[in-house]
Amino acid sequence: MLGVGGTPEQAVPAGLYTTDAFFAGALTITLDEGWTVEDTQNELIFLHKGAGWLIFVWIDPYPVLNLQRVDGIARTPAALTAWLLTNPTLIATPQPDGTVGAGRLAAGIVDLSVSEKATLEVADCPDICTNFFGFENGPDAHGIARPAMTRLYFAPVAYGGQSHLLTVSFEANDPTTFADELSHAQELIDTITMPVEAAP
């Protein structure tokens, strides 16, 4: 589903990409060859064609379980990681803290895969699957299907006088691709710039 107020997926050249809709057109990332982008107000998706992995960028996602919003979970790295650890449909593995944007924004990190307790939560999933995030004003809930793996970066930021949670996801179709492309994904994530301040 295309997010609100954006553009369909389109190929982009290597070099500096500046968003059109996401974060009011004020996020940049430096890409190498082979990427397409879907750029909306709520979600930024970079897909490496043929390589089996993606990068997602969100602001303030909220947790969902069984496609229903879970209330009462603070939008902080610690609270969201704790909730992911209790989600029976996921295998959540916290990692050492890292960064987004070449060290400028500290981030909590957790790796996710699908547990045997997941089901065909959505009829068109290729295997057992689970959704874990939702978004204000759409798009539909986001999740993964076995054997995909995801690394989530939770970076508290501040702008406009308010605190928010920048969330970046490196998602690979399988564990081998995840391991092979993790450093590549980190290199790209390190190039992200935004007019925000790090928040506690």
C-alpha positions as CSV (number, residue, x, y, z in Angstrom):
1,M,0.0,0.0,0.0
2,L,1.4,3.4,-0.9
3,G,1.7,5.7,2.0
4,V,0.0,9.0,2.3
5,G,1.1,11.9,0.2
6,G,4.0,10.4,-1.8
7,T,5.3,8.9,-5.0
8,P,5.1,5.4,-6.4
9,E,8.3,3.3,-6.4
10,Q,10.8,4.7,-8.8
11,A,14.4,4.1,-9.8
12,V,16.9,6.6,-8.4
13,P,20.5,7.2,-9.6
14,A,23.6,6.7,-7.4
15,G,24.5,9.7,-5.3
16,L,22.8,12.0,-2.9
17,Y,19.0,11.4,-2.6
18,T,16.8,14.0,-1.0
19,T,13.3,13.0,0.0
20,D,10.3,14.4,-1.7
21,A,7.6,13.7,0.9
22,F,9.1,11.9,3.8
23,F,10.2,14.2,6.6
24,A,9.0,17.2,4.6
25,G,11.7,16.7,2.0
26,A,14.5,17.2,4.5
27,L,16.1,13.8,4.8
28,T,19.1,12.8,2.7
29,I,20.9,9.6,2.1
30,T,23.8,8.7,-0.2
31,L,23.1,5.6,-2.4
32,D,25.2,3.4,-4.6
33,E,23.9,1.8,-7.8
34,G,20.7,-0.2,-8.2
35,W,18.2,1.4,-5.9
36,T,14.5,2.2,-6.2
37,V,12.6,4.4,-3.7
38,E,9.1,4.8,-2.5
39,D,8.9,8.1,-0.8
40,T,5.8,9.0,1.2
41,Q,4.9,11.2,4.2
42,N,4.8,8.2,6.5
43,E,7.4,5.7,5.1
44,L,10.6,5.8,3.1
45,I,11.5,2.5,1.4
46,F,14.7,1.7,-0.5
47,L,14.7,-1.5,-2.4
48,H,17.9,-3.0,-4.0
49,K,16.5,-4.7,-7.0
50,G,17.6,-8.4,-7.3
51,A,19.6,-8.3,-4.1
52,G,16.9,-9.4,-1.7
53,W,17.1,-6.6,0.9
54,L,15.5,-3.2,1.8
55,I,15.9,-0.2,4.0
56,F,12.9,1.3,5.6
57,V,12.8,4.7,7.5
58,W,9.9,5.7,9.8
59,I,9.0,8.3,12.4
60,D,7.1,7.1,15.6
61,P,5.8,3.7,14.6
62,Y,3.6,2.0,17.2
63,P,3.5,-1.7,18.1
64,V,0.8,-4.0,16.7
65,L,-0.1,-7.6,17.6
66,N,-2.5,-9.7,15.6
67,L,-3.0,-6.6,13.4
68,Q,-4.3,-4.6,16.4
69,R,-2.6,-1.6,18.0
70,V,-1.0,-2.2,21.3
71,D,-1.4,0.7,23.7
72,G,0.6,1.6,26.7
73,I,4.1,1.1,25.1
74,A,6.3,4.1,25.2
75,R,8.0,5.1,22.0
76,T,11.5,4.6,23.4
77,P,14.2,2.1,22.4
78,A,14.0,0.3,25.7
79,A,10.2,0.1,25.8
80,L,9.8,-1.1,22.2
81,T,12.7,-3.6,22.5
82,A,11.1,-5.0,25.7
83,W,7.8,-5.4,23.9
84,L,9.4,-7.1,21.0
85,L,11.1,-9.5,23.4
86,T,7.7,-10.5,24.8
87,N,6.0,-10.9,21.3
88,P,5.6,-14.7,20.9
89,T,5.5,-14.4,17.1
90,L,9.0,-13.0,17.0
91,I,12.5,-14.0,17.9
92,A,14.0,-10.7,19.1
93,T,17.8,-10.4,19.8
94,P,19.0,-7.1,21.3
95,Q,22.4,-6.0,19.9
96,P,25.0,-3.5,21.2
97,D,23.9,0.1,20.7
98,G,24.8,1.7,17.4
99,T,24.2,4.8,15.4
100,V,22.3,6.4,12.5
101,G,23.9,9.1,10.5
102,A,27.7,8.5,10.9
103,G,27.5,8.4,14.7
104,R,25.5,11.6,15.1
105,L,22.3,9.8,16.4
106,A,22.7,7.1,19.0
107,A,20.4,4.1,18.4
108,G,19.2,1.0,20.2
109,I,19.4,-2.0,18.0
110,V,17.4,-5.3,17.9
111,D,17.4,-8.1,15.4
112,L,14.1,-9.9,14.5
113,S,13.1,-13.1,12.8
114,V,9.8,-15.0,12.8
115,S,9.2,-17.6,15.5
116,E,7.5,-21.0,15.1
117,K,4.5,-19.5,17.0
118,A,3.7,-17.2,14.1
119,T,0.9,-18.0,11.7
120,L,-0.2,-17.0,8.2
121,E,-1.4,-13.7,9.7
122,V,-2.0,-12.3,6.3
123,A,-3.4,-14.6,3.6
124,D,-0.9,-13.7,0.9
125,C,2.2,-14.3,3.1
126,P,4.6,-16.7,1.4
127,D,5.3,-18.5,4.8
128,I,4.3,-17.9,8.4
129,C,4.5,-14.2,9.1
130,T,3.8,-11.5,11.7
131,N,3.2,-7.8,11.7
132,F,4.7,-5.7,14.5
133,F,4.5,-2.0,13.6
134,G,1.7,0.3,12.6
135,F,1.8,4.0,11.5
136,E,-0.4,7.0,12.1
137,N,-2.4,7.7,8.9
138,G,-1.1,4.5,7.2
139,P,0.3,2.5,5.6
140,D,-0.9,-0.9,6.6
141,A,0.9,-2.7,9.4
142,H,4.5,-3.7,8.7
143,G,5.9,-7.2,9.4
144,I,8.1,-10.0,8.1
145,A,7.6,-13.5,6.8
146,R,9.9,-16.5,7.4
147,P,12.8,-16.7,6.6
148,A,13.3,-12.9,6.5
149,M,15.4,-11.1,9.1
150,T,15.3,-7.5,10.2
151,R,17.6,-5.2,12.1
152,L,15.8,-2.3,13.7
153,Y,17.6,0.9,14.8
154,F,15.7,3.1,17.3
155,A,17.1,6.6,17.5
156,P,15.5,9.2,19.8
157,V,15.4,12.6,18.1
158,A,14.0,16.0,18.8
159,Y,12.6,18.6,16.3
160,G,9.9,21.2,16.4
161,G,10.1,21.3,20.1
162,Q,9.0,17.7,20.5
163,S,10.6,14.3,21.0
164,H,10.2,11.5,18.4
165,L,11.6,8.1,17.5
166,L,13.4,7.8,14.2
167,T,13.3,4.1,13.3
168,V,15.4,2.5,10.5
169,S,15.0,-1.1,9.4
170,F,17.4,-3.2,7.4
171,E,15.4,-6.1,6.1
172,A,16.8,-9.1,4.2
173,N,14.9,-12.0,2.6
174,D,16.9,-14.7,4.4
175,P,19.7,-15.1,7.0
176,T,22.5,-15.4,4.5
177,T,21.6,-12.2,2.7
178,F,21.2,-10.5,6.1
179,A,24.8,-11.5,7.1
180,D,26.3,-10.7,3.7
181,E,24.7,-7.3,3.4
182,L,24.7,-6.0,7.0
183,S,27.8,-3.9,6.7
184,H,26.6,-2.5,3.3
185,A,23.4,-1.5,4.9
186,Q,25.2,0.1,7.8
187,E,27.3,2.1,5.4
188,L,24.2,3.6,3.8
189,I,22.4,4.2,7.1
190,D,25.5,6.1,8.2
191,T,25.0,8.6,5.4
192,I,21.5,9.7,6.6
193,T,21.2,13.3,7.5
194,M,18.2,15.1,9.0
195,P,17.6,18.5,10.6
196,V,17.1,16.9,14.1
197,E,18.9,16.8,17.4
198,A,19.7,13.7,19.3
199,A,17.3,13.2,22.2
200,P,17.9,11.3,25.5
